[in-house]
Amino acid sequence: MVVKTLMLVSLWFAMFFSSVHTGAAADLSVTLDRNPVTVHASFTVVFEATGAVDADPDFAPLKQDFELLNQSKSSQVQFLNGGVSRTNRWSVVLMARRSGRLLLPAIAFGADHSKPVAVVVNEAEQLKPGEQEDIFIEVSIEPDTEVYVQQQLRYRVRLYRAVNIAQASLTEPVVEHAIIQKQGEDHSFETMYHGRRYAVTERKYVIFPQRSGTLIVPPLLFQAEVMQAAGYFAQTKKLHSRAVSIDVKSKAAEYPDASWLPAEEIILSELWPEGELVAGEAVTRTLTLQATGLTAAQLPEFELSLPEGLKSYPDQPVLRDSYGLEGAVGLRELKLAIIPTRAGDFTLPEISIPWWNIKEKRVEYAHIPARIIHVKSAVLTAPLVGQAEPLKAVGQSAPVREAVAPTVTTHGLWLWVAVGFAVVWILTIALWWRSSRKQESAAEVARKKSSEAISRKTALKRLKVACLANQSKEVEVALQICFDLAPGIREAAKNDPLFQRSFKELQSVLYSLDGGDWSGSQLWQSVEQLVKNIASGHTKEEHYLLPLNP
């Protein structure tokens, strides 16, 4: 009895799994949520299989006349009258590529196939007078006539909608042989259009054609699910914008041999400190080039030259882009530390940059006129070495000068006395002249050393301030100035582990892509220790010395 029961249970499980996994050929049906449909409007096709199918369906044949937007699968198993029934459903969302009588081809499910179904696709219904679309796209480009190569084009896209949508997407413009940059974030607002209220989403781009010829901006594709009257998202809406084309001209023939800058406006400005300059003390010169209608990457580097007697230490240039009503505004800024090495008058040469005025269609120049700067000597704060009081011998020669013209007598003794005093007076004059020359030479040497000390003091003070403020770029410039004015610091730093470790940290911040935080206190401590070591007698060369308390 037990054996018989086990055999019956085994037979039942075998029949169950056989009905689920093998079974007879599946019964396939195809249904549409509506027919006819409209071109560029989505509809849903459901393929239903009752029973097991040999394989998953291959929907590739549908792509010939339809766009396959989405697909999903669901399964259901039922136990009915001791039997098992399994149903699989594949829902496919399609959109017709063209109007006419189209055919949904037979779809293969392994050895099983669905039946082909005819679909009537109508053109989109034309609006009656006074009616507007629920959703439409508007594109514009400025200027809309011919432009020059690398000139800015402002491309604007506006999506108007009077219905609620979900899962909306809008493709980005793709243009061959051009650089495209999106201008800020999307802008949303509401407007009345032909008496109907629309929600508007605006998106702006700037386009820079990179070669002459015809530039074409292909149509953009918008796609979204539109809420139906029943209150759920059922229909997928698809729209295309119009294509835009414009002629692009080559660089103007009359333009000089320089960087091609087609812009609406270019301004070149300079920031210079007021007052006289002091020899050995650094000043900062700031140059700014701003262009309306160009990006910072299009602006050329500054070509600068300085007269002899001026040293320049430029920072890394700052490149910055902003966007306004006129599109892109590019800015290049350069800061230079300039140190006069001596007193006098110097002329900074004129800076002139040509550019092409796209409004007037002519060459213009942005320029900074030549500038004459006055540099005064450094104020000496240390006593001059060898500066002594005037020699007393000069004052003591006065009575000798009176004795040069003695009363001539017939006595030979007085004659020889007079001659002797004359010789002494001449020797005194010679000694005074020699002493004064030595005094002037010592004063000049002391003045030069004091001026160098002031220059090194200023450089070290600038380095300390920059390090404690964690200004990596300023530290790089100030450190180079210190090395130039005091080569001993550079030599000592090569063998100092603390300095080398701190300097590597500075370089990693300066030349990394993301920058990052940096503390300059350790670098300053290493430099300060190097200065103390040199001042304590580790080197005998005076020009290595730097003041310890700037």
C-alpha positions in Angstrom: 0.0 0.0 0.0 2.8 2.4 0.9 4.7 1.5 -2.3 1.6 2.2 -4.3 1.0 5.6 -2.7 4.6 6.6 -3.4 4.3 5.7 -7.0 1.1 7.8 -7.4 2.8 10.9 -5.8 5.8 10.5 -8.0 3.6 10.2 -11.1 1.7 13.4 -10.0 5.0 15.4 -9.6 6.2 14.2 -13.0 3.0 15.3 -14.7 3.2 18.7 -12.9 6.7 19.5 -14.0 6.0 18.2 -17.5 3.1 20.5 -17.9 5.1 23.5 -16.7 8.3 23.0 -18.6 7.4 21.0 -21.7 3.8 20.7 -22.4 2.2 21.1 -25.8 2.8 24.0 -28.2 2.0 27.4 -26.8 -1.1 29.3 -27.8 0.1 32.8 -28.9 -2.1 35.9 -29.2 -1.4 39.5 -30.2 -3.5 42.5 -29.0 -3.1 46.3 -29.4 -4.3 48.9 -26.9 -5.7 50.8 -30.0 -5.8 50.6 -33.7 -5.5 52.9 -35.7 -2.7 54.9 -34.2 -1.0 58.2 -35.0 2.5 58.7 -36.3 5.1 59.7 -33.5 2.6 58.6 -30.8 3.2 55.5 -28.8 1.0 52.5 -28.5 1.2 49.2 -26.6 1.3 45.6 -28.1 0.8 42.6 -25.8 2.1 39.2 -26.8 0.4 36.5 -24.7 1.5 32.8 -24.6 -0.6 30.2 -22.8 1.6 27.2 -22.2 5.3 26.8 -22.4 7.3 28.5 -25.3 10.6 27.2 -26.7 12.5 30.5 -26.1 12.2 34.1 -25.3 10.8 36.3 -28.2 13.0 38.1 -30.7 11.5 41.6 -31.3 14.2 42.7 -33.7 11.8 42.5 -36.8 9.6 45.2 -35.2 12.4 47.9 -35.6 12.0 48.1 -39.3 8.9 50.2 -39.2 8.6 51.0 -35.5 10.7 52.3 -32.6 10.8 50.0 -29.6 10.5 52.3 -26.6 10.0 49.9 -23.8 9.3 46.2 -23.0 8.3 44.2 -20.0 7.4 40.6 -19.0 4.9 39.1 -16.5 4.0 35.5 -15.7 1.0 33.8 -14.1 0.5 30.2 -13.0 -2.9 28.7 -12.2 -4.0 25.3 -10.7 -7.4 24.4 -12.2 -9.2 21.1 -11.9 -6.1 19.3 -10.9 -4.1 20.7 -13.8 -1.6 23.5 -14.2 -2.0 26.5 -16.5 0.9 29.0 -17.2 0.5 32.3 -19.0 3.4 34.7 -20.1 2.8 38.2 -21.3 5.3 40.5 -23.1 4.2 44.1 -23.3 6.0 46.2 -25.9 5.6 50.0 -26.3 6.1 51.0 -30.0 6.0 54.2 -32.1 5.4 54.2 -35.8 8.2 55.7 -37.9 5.8 56.6 -40.8 2.2 56.8 -41.6 0.3 54.2 -43.7 -0.9 50.6 -43.4 2.0 48.8 -41.6 2.4 45.2 -40.5 3.5 43.9 -37.1 5.5 40.9 -38.4 5.4 37.5 -36.9 7.6 37.2 -33.8 9.5 34.0 -33.1 9.4 32.4 -29.7 11.8 29.6 -30.6 9.9 27.2 -32.8 6.6 29.0 -32.0 5.5 32.2 -33.9 2.9 34.8 -33.4 0.6 35.9 -36.2 1.3 39.1 -38.1 -1.1 42.0 -37.4 -2.0 45.0 -39.6 -1.7 48.5 -38.0 -3.2 51.6 -39.5 -1.0 54.6 -38.8 -2.5 58.1 -39.5 -0.8 61.4 -39.9 -0.9 63.7 -36.8 -4.2 65.5 -36.7 -4.0 69.1 -38.0 -5.0 71.8 -35.6 -8.1 73.8 -36.3 -7.8 77.6 -36.5 -7.2 79.0 -33.0 -6.0 75.7 -31.6 -2.4 75.0 -30.3 -0.4 71.9 -29.7 -0.2 70.6 -26.1 3.6 70.3 -26.5 5.9 71.9 -29.0 9.6 72.9 -29.4 11.0 76.2 -30.6 14.7 76.6 -31.5 16.6 79.8 -32.6 20.2 80.7 -33.4 22.0 84.1 -33.3 23.4 85.4 -35.5 21.2 83.8 -38.1 23.2 84.9 -41.1 26.8 84.1 -42.0 29.5 84.0 -39.3 33.2 83.7 -39.1 35.1 80.5 -38.1 35.5 80.3 -34.3 32.9 83.0 -33.8 30.3 82.4 -31.1 26.8 81.2 -32.1 24.0 81.4 -29.4 21.6 78.4 -29.8 18.4 78.5 -27.7 15.9 75.7 -27.2 12.4 76.3 -25.7 10.0 73.5 -24.8 6.4 74.6 -24.4 3.9 72.3 -22.7 0.3 72.8 -21.5 -0.1 69.3 -20.1 1.6 67.3 -17.3 4.4 65.0 -18.4 6.7 62.5 -16.8 10.0 60.8 -17.7 10.8 63.6 -20.1 14.1 63.7 -22.0 15.6 66.0 -24.6 18.6 65.1 -26.6 21.7 67.4 -26.7 22.8 69.1 -29.9 25.6 67.3 -31.7 27.4 69.4 -34.4 30.3 68.2 -36.5 33.5 70.3 -36.6 32.3 72.6 -33.8 32.7 73.1 -30.0 29.4 73.2 -28.0 29.1 74.3 -24.4 25.9 74.5 -22.4 25.2 77.9 -21.0 24.3 77.5 -17.3 21.3 75.6 -16.0 17.8 75.2 -17.5 15.5 78.2 -17.0 11.8 77.6 -16.3 8.9 80.1 -16.6 5.3 80.4 -17.7 3.9 82.4 -20.6 0.7 83.0 -22.5 0.9 81.9 -26.1 -2.0 82.6 -28.4 -4.3 82.9 -25.4 -3.2 79.6 -23.8 -0.9 79.3 -20.7 2.2 77.2 -21.2 5.0 76.1 -18.9 8.3 76.8 -20.7 11.7 75.2 -20.2 14.6 77.1 -21.8 18.0 75.7 -22.5 20.9 77.7 -24.0 24.1 76.7 -25.7 27.1 78.5 -27.3 28.5 76.9 -30.5 32.0 77.7 -31.9 32.4 76.4 -35.5 36.0 75.2 -36.1 36.1 75.3 -39.9 34.4 77.2 -42.7 31.5 75.8 -44.8 27.9 75.0 -43.9 27.2 74.3 -40.2 24.1 72.2 -39.5 22.5 71.7 -36.1 20.4 68.5 -36.5 16.9 68.2 -35.0 16.6 67.5 -31.3 14.4 64.7 -30.0 12.0 65.3 -27.1 10.2 62.3 -25.5 7.9 62.1 -22.5 4.8 60.3 -21.1 1.7 62.5 -21.3 -1.0 62.3 -18.6 -4.3 61.2 -20.0 -7.8 62.2 -18.7 -8.0 59.2 -16.5 -5.1 60.6 -14.4 -2.3 58.2 -15.3 0.6 58.4 -17.7 -0.3 56.2 -20.6 0.8 57.7 -23.9 4.4 58.5 -24.9 4.8 61.7 -26.9 7.7 62.2 -29.2 8.6 65.5 -30.9 11.5 66.7 -33.2 12.8 70.3 -33.4 13.6 71.8 -36.8 17.1 71.6 -38.2 19.2 74.8 -38.3 22.0 75.6 -40.8 24.3 78.6 -41.2 27.2 79.5 -43.5 30.6 79.9 -41.8 33.3 82.1 -43.4 37.1 81.8 -43.1 39.3 84.2 -41.1 39.2 87.7 -42.5 42.0 88.3 -45.1 43.0 91.7 -43.7 43.6 90.3 -40.2 47.3 90.5 -39.0 49.5 87.5 -38.3 48.2 86.9 -34.7 45.7 84.9 -32.7 42.3 85.1 -34.5 39.9 86.7 -32.0 36.4 87.3 -33.5 34.4 88.9 -30.7 31.8 91.5 -29.8 34.1 93.4 -27.5 37.6 92.9 -26.0 39.0 94.9 -23.1 42.6 94.9 -21.9 43.2 96.5 -18.5 46.0 96.9 -16.0 46.2 97.2 -12.2 49.3 99.1 -11.0 50.2 100.3 -7.5 50.4 104.0 -6.9 53.4 106.0 -5.8 57.1 105.5 -6.5 58.8 102.1 -6.5 61.8 101.3 -4.2 64.8 99.4 -5.5 64.7 95.8 -4.2 61.0 95.8 -3.2 58.5 93.8 -5.1 55.3 95.2 -6.6 52.5 93.3 -8.3 51.3 94.1 -11.8 47.9 92.6 -12.8 46.9 92.3 -16.5 43.3 91.3 -17.4 42.0 90.4 -20.9 38.2 90.1 -21.1 36.4 89.1 -24.3 32.6 89.1 -25.0 31.8 86.2 -27.3 34.9 84.1 -26.6 35.9 81.6 -24.0 39.0 82.0 -21.8 40.6 79.1 -23.7 40.6 81.1 -26.9 42.4 84.1 -25.4 46.2 84.3 -26.1 49.0 84.4 -23.6 50.5 87.9 -22.8 53.7 88.6 -24.6 55.7 90.8 -22.3 59.2 92.2 -22.2 60.9 94.3 -19.5 63.8 96.6 -19.7 67.1 95.7 -18.0 67.0 96.5 -14.3 63.6 94.9 -13.7 63.0 91.3 -12.8 59.6 89.6 -13.4 58.1 86.6 -11.6 54.7 85.7 -13.1 52.0 83.6 -11.4 50.0 80.9 -13.1 47.3 82.7 -15.3 43.7 82.5 -14.1 41.2 81.4 -16.8 37.5 82.0 -16.1 34.3 81.8 -18.1 30.9 83.4 -17.4 27.7 83.5 -19.3 25.2 86.4 -19.7 22.8 87.8 -22.2 25.6 88.0 -24.8 26.7 84.4 -24.3 30.2 83.5 -23.2 32.5 86.0 -21.6 36.1 84.7 -21.3 38.7 86.2 -18.9 42.4 85.7 -18.7 44.2 87.3 -15.7 47.9 87.3 -15.0 49.7 88.6 -11.9 53.5 89.4 -12.0 55.8 90.3 -9.2 58.2 92.9 -10.5 61.4 93.8 -8.6 63.6 96.7 -9.6 67.3 95.9 -9.1 68.4 99.5 -9.1 67.1 103.1 -8.9 66.2 105.1 -12.0 63.5 105.6 -14.6 62.2 102.6 -16.6 59.7 102.3 -19.5 57.3 99.4 -19.6 56.6 98.7 -23.3 53.1 99.1 -24.8 50.9 95.9 -24.9 48.7 95.6 -28.0 46.4 92.7 -29.0 44.5 92.7 -32.3 40.9 91.4 -32.5 38.1 91.2 -35.0 35.0 93.3 -34.3 32.2 91.1 -35.6 29.7 93.9 -35.5 31.8 96.5 -37.5 33.7 93.8 -39.4 37.1 95.4 -39.0 40.4 94.9 -37.1 40.7 96.7 -33.8 43.3 96.7 -31.1 43.1 96.4 -27.3 46.2 98.0 -25.8 47.8 99.4 -22.7 50.1 102.4 -23.4 53.7 102.5 -22.4 54.3 103.4 -18.8 57.3 105.2 -17.3 58.0 104.1 -13.7 60.3 105.9 -11.2 62.4 103.8 -8.9 64.1 105.4 -5.9 67.0 104.0 -3.9 66.3 101.9 -0.8 66.3 103.8 2.5 69.3 102.7 4.5 68.4 101.5 7.9 71.9 100.2 8.9 74.9 102.3 9.7 77.4 102.5 6.9 80.6 100.7 7.5 83.7 103.0 7.5 81.7 106.2 7.8 84.1 108.3 10.0 84.3 111.9 11.0 86.3 114.2 8.7 90.0 114.0 9.2 91.3 116.5 11.8 94.5 116.9 9.7 92.5 118.9 7.3 91.6 121.5 10.0 95.1 121.4 11.4 96.6 122.5 8.2 95.2 126.1 8.5 98.1 127.5 10.5 100.5 125.8 8.1 98.7 127.6 5.2 99.5 130.9 6.9 103.1 130.0 7.3 103.5 129.3 3.6 104.1 133.0 3.0 106.7 134.0 5.6 108.5 137.2 5.7 111.6 137.0 3.5 114.7 137.9 5.4 118.3 137.7 4.7 118.7 135.0 7.3 119.1 131.5 5.6 117.6 129.8 8.6 114.1 131.2 8.1 114.2 130.3 4.4 114.8 126.6 5.2 112.0 126.7 7.9 109.6 128.1 5.3 110.5 125.4 2.8 110.0 122.7 5.5 106.5 124.0 6.3 105.6 124.0 2.6 106.6 120.4 2.3 104.5 119.4 5.4 101.5 121.2 4.0 101.8 119.4 0.6 102.1 116.0 2.4 99.0 116.8 4.5 96.9 117.6 1.4 98.0 114.3 -0.2 97.1 112.3 2.9 93.6 114.0 3.1 92.9 113.2 -0.5 93.8 109.5 -0.1 91.8 109.2 3.1 88.7 110.7 1.5 88.8 108.3 -1.4 88.9 105.3 1.0 86.0 106.8 2.9 83.9 107.2 -0.2 84.7 103.6 -1.3 83.8 102.1 2.1 80.5 104.1 2.1 79.6 102.8 -1.3 80.3 99.2 -0.4 78.2 99.6 2.8 75.4 101.2 0.9 75.3 98.4 -1.7 75.3 95.7 1.1 72.5 97.5 3.0 70.4 97.8 -0.2 70.8 94.0 -0.8 69.9 93.3 2.8 66.7 95.4 2.3 65.8 93.4 -0.9 66.4 90.1 0.9 64.4 91.3 3.9 61.4 92.2 1.7 61.6 88.9 -0.2 61.7 86.9 3.1 58.8 88.8 4.5 56.7 88.1 1.5 57.5 84.4 1.7 56.6 84.3 5.4 53.2 86.0 4.8 52.4 83.8 1.9 53.3 80.6 3.8 51.3 81.5 6.9 48.3 82.4 4.7 48.6 79.0 2.8 48.8 80.8 -0.5 50.5 78.1 -2.6 50.9 80.1 -5.8 52.2 83.2 -4.0 54.7 81.0 -2.1 56.1 79.6 -5.3 56.9 83.1 -6.6 58.2 84.4 -3.3 60.5 81.3 -2.8 62.0 81.8 -6.3 62.7 85.5 -5.4 64.5 84.5 -2.2 66.6 81.9 -4.1 67.6 84.6 -6.7 68.6 87.1 -4.0 70.3 84.6 -1.7 71.8 81.7 -3.6 73.1 80.2 -0.4 69.5 79.4 0.7 69.0 77.5 -2.5 72.2 75.5 -2.0 71.4 74.7 1.6 67.8 73.7 0.8 69.0 71.0 -1.6 70.4 68.9 1.3 67.7 69.7 3.9 65.2 66.8 4.4 62.6 69.0 6.0 62.6 71.6 3.2 62.6 68.9 0.5 59.6 67.2 2.0 57.7 70.5 2.4 58.6 71.5 -1.1 57.3 68.3 -2.6 54.0 68.9 -0.8 53.8 72.3 -2.3 54.5 71.0 -5.8 51.8 68.3 -5.5 49.2 71.0 -4.7 50.4 73.3 -7.5 50.4 70.7 -10.3 47.5 68.4 -9.2 44.2 68.5 -11.1 42.0 69.1 -8.0 44.4 71.3 -6.0 43.4 70.5 -2.5 44.2 72.0 0.9 47.8 72.9 1.8 49.5 74.3 4.9 52.6 76.4 4.4 53.7 76.6 8.1 56.1 73.6 7.7 57.7 75.1 4.6 58.3 78.4 6.4 59.8 76.6 9.4 62.3 74.8 7.2 63.3 78.1 5.5 63.6 79.9 8.8 65.8 77.1 10.2 68.0 77.3 7.1 68.5 81.1 7.6 69.4 80.5 11.3 71.9 77.9 10.3 73.6 80.2 7.8 73.6 83.1 10.3 75.2 81.0 13.0 78.3 80.6 10.8 77.7 77.5 8.7 78.8 79.5 5.7 81.1 82.5 5.5 79.7 84.1 2.4 77.9 87.3 3.3 75.5 87.3 0.4 73.9 84.1 1.7 72.6 85.9 4.8 69.0 86.8 5.3 67.5 88.8 8.2 65.8 86.5 10.7 62.9 88.8 11.7 61.4 90.4 8.6 
